[in-house]
Amino acid sequence: MSVPHVRPRVFATALLVGLIGLVAASCAPPPAPPKGIIFNAPPIGYVGKQFTPTASSTSNLPVTLSLDESSTGCSFVDGVVHFDAVGSCVINADQPGDGTIPADPRVQRTVKIYECPALRGGIWTGPQGITADVTVNGSTFAGYMDLSAFGYGVQVLSGTATCEVVNMTFNTTPLTGTLSPDGSTLSGSYNGISVVLHAPA
């Protein structure tokens, strides 16, 4: 008496279970669209700068923006938020409803306000032996960056620093970098290579 060969049946069962799962996944309803107030704000601001907040509601009713009582270091004038001093700017977004459509839950966004970071002169360091020797003169700077580890050799750099934004020309290529709030790092990219430099102590 021979023993029945069951492997094809096992395979067919597994295939059927897989197909059922695939069909169930493809028939699953798409995720529900967001409801309520849609409001974004930058997490960081700098003294002397400003931004114009905008918000909307999926109800299509207007959204009112205001500063929370806990806010410090900012003002809200004619729809523009001004960063006046170091602090924590808390912005409220409200949609109160209209008698037919209910109010949306309040949305708050907090912007941490810093003094503009200063670009430091000296030797900046990065990964894989990258260094930049930078001399700063007011809002302008110049120097050299050693990218030998990436096959680009030593390159001349120069530019300007305006608050956290650093604009430079590097090997005749215009680049933009961003200083961290405390000025300890400078982030940017060159030829598709992301680079983070650390400031001299």
N, C-alpha and C positions, 0 to 999 in steps of 0.2 A: 504494500500500500504506500503510495507516494504522498509526501507532505505538500500541501498547496503552497504555491509561491505567492506571498502576500505583498511583496515590495511595491509592485505597480499600484495596488490599492492604496497603500500608505501614501505613495507619491501623489496619486489623484486626490486623496483627501486633503493633503497639505496644499495642493494647488487650488482646490476649491475654496479652502479657508482663506488663502491669500487673495483670491479673486473677490470673495465677499468683502474682505477688508478694504480692497482697493475701490470697489463700487461704493461702499459706505463712506469712504473718505471723499470720493468725488461728488457724492450726493449731499455731503454735509453743508449746511447753510454757511454763507460767507460771514465773516465777523461783522457785527453791527457797527455802523458808522458812529463816530463820536457824537455825543449829544451835550448840549449846554454851551458854555462860553469857551471860545478858543482865543487864548491870549498868551503871547510869548514876549519875553523881555530878556535882555542880556543879563547874565549872572553877575557881571562885573562892570563897573563904571569908573570913570576917572574925573577928579576935580577939574572943573572948567569945561567939561564936555556936556553933551545933551543928546537926547533921542526923543523921537515922536512915537509914542506907543499907539498901537491900533489893536482893536479886539472886535470879535463878531460873535454872534450866537446862532446856533443851528435853528433857533426859532425864527430867525430873520428880524427879530426885534432889536432896537438899538441897545448898545452896551455903554454904560457910563463908567468912566475911569476917574479915580480920585486917589489922593495920597492917604494912606492909613495914618491914624493918630500916632502910631509908634514910629513913624518914619523920622529919620535924622539925616541931615546933610543934603537934602534935595528940596526942590520946589517944583510946582506944576503950574505953568502959566501958558494960557492960550493953547492948550493941548500939547505942550512941550515939557518934558521932564528935564530939569537942569540939575546937574551935579555940582553943588555949591561947596561942599566940605566933606571930609572923611565921615562916613556914617553908613547907615543901612536904610536904603530907600524901599519902602513897602508900598506897592501899588495895588489898589483894589479894582476889580472889574465886576460890575453888577448889571444884571438884567432883571428889572423888577416885575416883569409881566404886564399884562394889559387888561385883565379882567376875563379874558378868554384863554390866553396862554399863560401858564403859571410862570413864576419867577425861576430863574436858574440859580443854582448854588453859586455863591460868591467864589471867584478865583483870585488868588493873591500871587504876586510875583515879587521877590526880594532881590534888589540889586545892591551888592556890596560895593561901596565907593572907596577908592584908594587915591592917594596922591600919585601923580604921574611918576613912574619909575625913571631913574637916571641911568643912562648908558655908562658903564664903567670902563675906564681905560685900563690897559694892561693885557695880560695873556689870558685869553679865553680858551677853554679846553672842551673837547668833545670825544665821541667814541673813536676807537681804533687809531688813536694818536693824532686826531685832528686838533690843531691849535690855530688861534687867530691873535695876532699882535695888533692891538687897537690903540690908537691915540685919539682922544676926544678933545675937541675945542668948541665949547658951547654946545650947539645943537648939531654940529658936524663932526665927522670922524673919518679916519683913514687908517690904512694898515695893510697887513698881509695875512692870508690864510693858507695854511699848509694842508693840502689835500692829497699828499703823496700816497697815503694808504689806499686811496680810491683811483690812483693813476692820473690825477690832474695836476700834480706838482704844487708849487707855491704860486698863489694868485694874488694880485693886487685887489684891494677892496676900498671903497669910499662911499660915503652917503650922509644921510641926515637922520636924526632921531626926533620924532615929534610925539611926545608922551610915550605910549607903549608901542607905537608903530615905527619900525626901522626900515627906511628905504635906502637901498644901496645899489651900487654897480659892482658886480663881481665878475671878473674876466669878461668885461664888456656886456654882461647880461644883467638887466635890471631885476632885482629881487626885493621881496618884502618879507620882513621878519616881525615877530611879536615878542616883546619883552614880557616876562611874568610880572605880576603886581609888585613884587619886591625887587625886581631887577636882577634876580640871580640867574635866570636862564633866558636865552634867545632862541626861539624856534623858527625854523624856516625849511626850505628845500632847495636843492640845486640839481638840475638834470634828473629830476624824479627821485632824488635821494633826500629823505627827510633827515634833517640835522638839528640837534639840540646842543647848543653850546652853554657851558657853565661859566659864569662870571668869575673874575679874580676875586679873592677874598678881600 
